[in-house]
């Protein structure tokens, strides 16, 4: 996903950027939303750091969309607060955000360019500025030749691209995107990610929800796992991986069925000459390696969990 360098500069694809001393931080503290006697979002806290992409993960009904709506002022907060660079968020701050809601809000019978121009003007751009930026974004999404078409004539994937373009028109200071990659083919995903990374390079935090766990694993600097309106886990990819038990892959020249029953060894899988295990302590590690040497040790590898595996584990 990114290539670290000793000077702290990070590289994502073709975009190089420094850990941002500036940029926007979005944070929620103790955020709660109730509908009557039902608590949909229950005292959750997390932050989205400048220049980072955070995946907001959870099953349908977990509270992701409700949280995003509260962050953007679409829904009233029952209790808790939304912070913008450490202070309570204002209407002006929210106007500087790029927000892509769950229910898409474009006009199906209006031409693509005209409505993007109109939406850009609502964000404070002049008509000429809005049309120029809309044209640029449509070209980036390979829709430049469809700019005069009505939205309803586009495929669902291309309508999704136009919706994202609407969120990016005004060079937003933060991005909150509800399922932005839904319905996109791999090429469209790559194009959108490249565009988002350009915004991140100038310190823009990106929060997006998704059910595509492999995509979250590939793209995100951090992840927030929501279930039943509560945060079950959050942090950077490394923090989440380091918080889980380390597993190991063992491969020998001979059958390794002997790993079963060894003290301090938890066996996850055994298949002939290969096994996946977790070790309780250094004594268990030493004993396992000694026995493996007698069986013709060929490989002993640490296996850090993927973010997808972490998600499945914490939501069981």
C-alpha positions as CSV (number, residue, x, y, z in Angstrom):
1,X,0.0,0.0,0.0
2,X,2.7,2.5,0.9
3,X,6.5,2.6,0.9
4,X,8.1,4.1,4.0
5,X,11.4,5.9,3.9
6,X,13.9,6.8,6.6
7,X,13.0,10.5,6.4
8,X,9.4,9.8,7.1
9,X,8.2,10.5,3.6
10,X,5.6,8.1,2.4
11,X,4.8,7.0,-1.1
12,X,1.4,5.8,-2.3
13,X,1.5,4.7,-5.9
14,X,2.6,7.7,-7.9
15,X,1.9,10.2,-5.0
16,X,4.6,11.2,-2.5
17,X,3.8,13.0,0.6
18,X,5.1,13.8,4.1
19,X,3.3,13.0,7.3
20,X,1.2,16.1,7.6
21,X,2.0,18.7,10.1
22,X,-1.0,20.5,8.7
23,X,-4.3,19.2,7.4
24,X,-7.5,18.4,9.1
25,X,-8.2,15.9,11.9
26,X,-11.7,14.6,12.3
27,X,-12.7,13.1,15.6
28,X,-15.7,11.8,17.4
29,X,-15.9,11.5,21.2
30,X,-18.6,9.6,23.0
31,X,-20.9,9.9,20.0
32,X,-24.4,8.4,20.7
33,X,-27.7,8.4,18.8
34,X,-30.9,7.0,20.0
35,X,-34.3,6.6,18.2
36,X,-36.9,6.3,20.9
37,X,-35.7,3.4,23.2
38,X,-33.3,2.1,20.6
39,X,-29.6,3.0,20.7
40,X,-28.2,2.8,17.2
41,X,-24.8,4.4,18.0
42,X,-23.5,3.8,21.5
43,X,-20.8,6.1,22.9
44,X,-18.2,5.6,20.2
45,X,-14.9,7.4,19.8
46,X,-12.3,7.4,17.0
47,X,-10.3,9.8,14.9
48,X,-9.4,10.2,11.3
49,X,-5.9,11.6,10.9
50,X,-4.7,14.1,8.3
51,X,-3.5,12.5,5.1
52,X,-4.7,9.1,6.1
53,X,-7.4,6.7,4.8
54,X,-9.6,5.1,7.5
55,X,-11.9,2.2,6.7
56,X,-15.2,2.2,8.6
57,X,-16.2,-1.4,8.8
58,X,-19.3,-3.2,10.0
59,X,-22.3,-5.3,8.9
60,X,-25.5,-3.7,7.8
61,X,-27.2,-2.0,10.7
62,X,-23.9,-1.7,12.7
63,X,-24.3,2.1,12.8
64,X,-21.9,3.3,10.2
65,X,-24.3,5.5,8.1
66,X,-25.9,6.9,11.3
67,X,-22.4,7.9,12.5
68,X,-21.5,9.6,9.2
69,X,-24.8,11.5,9.1
70,X,-24.1,12.8,12.6
71,X,-20.6,13.8,11.6
72,X,-21.9,15.8,8.7
73,X,-24.8,17.3,10.6
74,X,-27.5,15.4,8.7
75,X,-28.7,13.8,12.0
76,X,-28.8,15.4,15.4
77,X,-26.3,14.0,18.0
78,X,-28.0,12.6,21.0
79,X,-24.8,12.9,23.1
80,X,-21.1,13.3,22.5
81,X,-19.3,15.5,20.0
82,X,-17.7,15.8,16.6
83,X,-14.4,17.6,16.6
84,X,-12.5,19.4,13.8
85,X,-8.8,19.9,14.6
86,X,-9.6,19.5,18.3
87,X,-12.5,21.9,18.6
88,X,-16.3,21.4,18.0
89,X,-17.1,21.2,14.4
90,X,-19.1,24.1,12.9
91,X,-21.4,24.5,9.9
92,X,-18.5,26.2,8.0
93,X,-16.3,23.2,8.7
94,X,-18.9,20.8,7.4
95,X,-19.3,22.9,4.3
96,X,-15.6,22.4,3.6
97,X,-16.1,18.6,3.7
98,X,-16.7,16.3,0.8
99,X,-19.6,14.1,1.7
100,X,-21.0,11.2,-0.2
101,X,-24.2,9.9,1.4
102,X,-25.6,6.4,1.3
103,X,-28.6,7.6,-0.7
104,X,-27.2,9.2,-3.8
105,X,-28.4,12.7,-4.3
106,X,-28.0,13.5,-8.0
107,X,-30.7,14.3,-10.5
108,X,-31.3,11.5,-13.0
109,X,-32.9,13.6,-15.8
110,X,-30.3,16.5,-15.7
111,X,-27.1,16.5,-17.7
112,X,-24.0,15.4,-15.8
113,X,-22.0,18.6,-16.4
114,X,-24.9,21.0,-15.7
115,X,-25.7,19.4,-12.3
116,X,-22.0,19.2,-11.3
117,X,-21.7,22.9,-12.2
118,X,-24.7,23.7,-10.0
119,X,-23.4,21.6,-7.1
120,X,-20.1,23.4,-7.4
121,X,-21.8,26.7,-7.1
122,X,-23.6,25.6,-4.0
123,X,-20.1,24.9,-2.6
124,X,-19.0,28.5,-3.2
125,X,-17.3,28.1,-6.7
126,X,-18.2,30.5,-9.5
127,X,-20.0,28.9,-12.4
128,X,-16.9,28.9,-14.6
129,X,-14.8,27.4,-11.8
130,X,-17.4,24.7,-11.1
131,X,-17.7,23.7,-14.8
132,X,-13.9,23.6,-15.3
133,X,-13.4,21.4,-12.2
134,X,-16.3,19.2,-13.2
135,X,-14.8,18.8,-16.7
136,X,-11.5,17.9,-15.2
137,X,-13.0,15.3,-12.8
138,X,-15.1,13.7,-15.6
139,X,-12.0,13.4,-17.7
140,X,-10.2,11.6,-14.9
141,X,-13.1,9.2,-14.6
142,X,-13.2,8.6,-18.4
143,X,-16.6,10.3,-18.7
144,X,-15.6,13.5,-20.5
145,X,-17.4,12.4,-23.6
146,X,-20.6,11.8,-21.6
147,X,-20.8,15.2,-19.9
148,X,-24.0,16.3,-21.7
149,X,-25.7,13.0,-21.1
150,X,-28.5,12.6,-18.6
151,X,-27.3,10.8,-15.4
152,X,-30.0,8.1,-15.9
153,X,-28.4,7.0,-19.1
154,X,-25.2,6.0,-17.3
155,X,-24.4,2.6,-15.8
156,X,-24.7,2.4,-12.0
157,X,-20.9,2.3,-11.8
158,X,-20.5,5.5,-13.9
159,X,-23.3,7.1,-11.8
160,X,-21.2,6.3,-8.8
161,X,-18.2,8.0,-10.3
162,X,-20.2,11.2,-10.9
163,X,-21.4,11.1,-7.3
164,X,-17.8,11.0,-6.1
165,X,-16.9,13.8,-8.5
166,X,-19.6,15.9,-6.8
167,X,-18.0,15.3,-3.4
168,X,-14.6,16.5,-4.7
169,X,-15.5,19.6,-6.7
170,X,-14.6,22.2,-4.1
171,X,-11.2,20.7,-3.0
172,X,-12.6,19.5,0.3
173,X,-10.7,19.7,3.6
174,X,-12.0,16.3,4.7
175,X,-13.8,13.4,2.9
176,X,-16.6,11.3,4.4
177,X,-17.7,8.7,1.9
178,X,-20.4,6.1,2.5
179,X,-19.7,3.0,0.3
180,X,-17.9,4.9,-2.4
181,X,-16.5,1.8,-4.2
182,X,-19.8,0.0,-4.4
183,X,-20.5,-1.2,-7.9
184,X,-17.2,-0.2,-9.3
185,X,-15.0,-2.4,-11.5
186,X,-11.3,-2.8,-10.5
187,X,-10.2,-0.2,-13.0
188,X,-12.6,2.4,-11.7
189,X,-11.6,1.6,-8.1
190,X,-7.9,2.2,-9.1
191,X,-8.8,5.5,-10.7
192,X,-10.8,6.7,-7.7
193,X,-8.1,5.6,-5.3
194,X,-5.5,7.6,-7.2
195,X,-7.7,10.7,-7.1
196,X,-8.3,10.3,-3.3
197,X,-4.6,9.9,-2.7
198,X,-3.9,13.2,-4.4
199,X,-6.2,14.8,-1.8
200,X,-4.6,12.9,1.0
201,X,-1.2,14.2,-0.1
202,X,-2.3,17.7,0.9
203,X,-3.4,16.5,4.4
204,X,-7.1,15.6,3.7
205,X,-8.4,12.8,6.0
206,X,-10.6,10.2,4.3
207,X,-13.2,8.1,6.1
208,X,-15.0,5.6,4.0
209,X,-17.3,2.7,4.8
210,X,-17.2,-0.5,2.8
211,X,-18.1,-4.2,2.9
212,X,-15.2,-5.1,0.7
213,X,-12.7,-6.2,3.3
214,X,-10.0,-7.0,0.8
215,X,-10.2,-3.4,-0.4
216,X,-10.0,-2.0,3.1
217,X,-7.0,-4.2,3.8
218,X,-5.2,-3.0,0.7
219,X,-6.0,0.7,1.0
220,X,-6.4,1.8,4.6
221,X,-3.9,3.2,7.1
222,X,-6.3,2.5,9.9
223,X,-9.6,0.8,10.5
224,X,-12.6,1.3,12.8
225,X,-14.7,-1.9,13.4
226,X,-18.3,-1.2,14.4
227,X,-20.8,-3.8,15.6
228,X,-24.1,-3.2,17.3
229,X,-23.4,0.5,17.5
230,X,-20.2,0.0,19.4
231,X,-16.5,0.2,18.4
232,X,-15.0,-3.2,18.9
233,X,-11.5,-2.3,17.6
234,X,-9.7,0.7,16.0
235,X,-6.2,1.8,15.2
236,X,-3.6,1.7,12.5
237,X,-3.1,-1.4,10.5
238,X,0.1,-2.2,12.5
239,X,-1.6,-1.5,15.9
240,X,-4.4,-3.8,15.0
241,X,-2.1,-6.6,13.8
242,X,0.2,-6.3,16.8
243,X,-2.8,-6.5,19.1
244,X,-3.7,-10.0,17.9
245,X,-1.9,-13.3,18.8
246,X,0.9,-14.0,16.4
247,X,0.6,-17.2,14.4
248,X,3.4,-19.2,12.6
249,X,3.6,-21.4,9.6
250,X,5.7,-24.5,10.1
251,X,6.9,-26.7,7.2
252,X,9.1,-29.7,7.5
253,X,10.4,-32.6,5.3
254,X,8.3,-35.1,7.3
255,X,4.7,-35.1,8.6
256,X,4.1,-32.6,11.4
257,X,1.1,-34.2,13.1
258,X,3.3,-34.3,16.2
259,X,2.5,-30.6,16.9
260,X,-0.9,-31.7,18.3
261,X,-0.6,-32.0,22.1
262,X,2.7,-30.1,22.5
263,X,2.6,-28.0,25.6
264,X,2.0,-24.3,24.9
265,X,1.2,-24.9,21.2
266,X,-2.3,-24.1,19.8
267,X,-2.8,-25.8,16.5
268,X,-4.9,-24.0,14.0
269,X,-4.3,-26.3,11.0
270,X,-2.3,-29.3,10.1
271,X,-1.9,-30.6,6.6
272,X,0.8,-33.3,6.1
273,X,4.2,-31.6,6.3
274,X,2.8,-28.1,7.1
275,X,1.0,-26.6,10.1
276,X,-0.3,-23.2,11.4
277,X,0.2,-22.7,15.1
278,X,0.2,-20.1,17.9
279,X,2.7,-20.3,20.7
280,X,2.1,-19.5,24.3
281,X,5.7,-18.4,25.2
282,X,9.4,-18.7,24.3
283,X,9.6,-22.1,25.9
284,X,6.9,-23.4,23.6
285,X,8.7,-21.8,20.6
286,X,12.0,-23.4,21.6
287,X,10.5,-26.9,22.0
288,X,8.7,-26.7,18.7
289,X,11.8,-25.7,16.8
290,X,13.8,-28.4,18.4
291,X,11.3,-31.0,17.4
292,X,11.0,-29.4,13.9
293,X,14.7,-29.7,13.3
294,X,14.5,-33.4,13.9
295,X,11.7,-33.5,11.3
296,X,13.7,-31.7,8.6
297,X,12.7,-28.0,9.2
298,X,12.2,-26.1,5.9
299,X,10.3,-23.1,7.0
300,X,9.2,-21.3,10.1
301,X,7.4,-18.0,9.3
302,X,5.6,-15.4,11.4
303,X,2.0,-14.8,10.1
304,X,0.6,-11.4,10.9
305,X,-3.2,-11.4,10.5
306,X,-4.8,-9.5,7.6
307,X,-7.3,-6.7,8.5
308,X,-10.0,-9.0,7.1
309,X,-9.1,-11.7,9.5
310,X,-9.0,-9.2,12.4
311,X,-12.5,-8.0,11.5
312,X,-13.9,-11.6,11.4
313,X,-12.2,-12.4,14.7
314,X,-13.5,-9.4,16.7
315,X,-17.1,-9.6,15.3
316,X,-17.6,-13.3,16.1
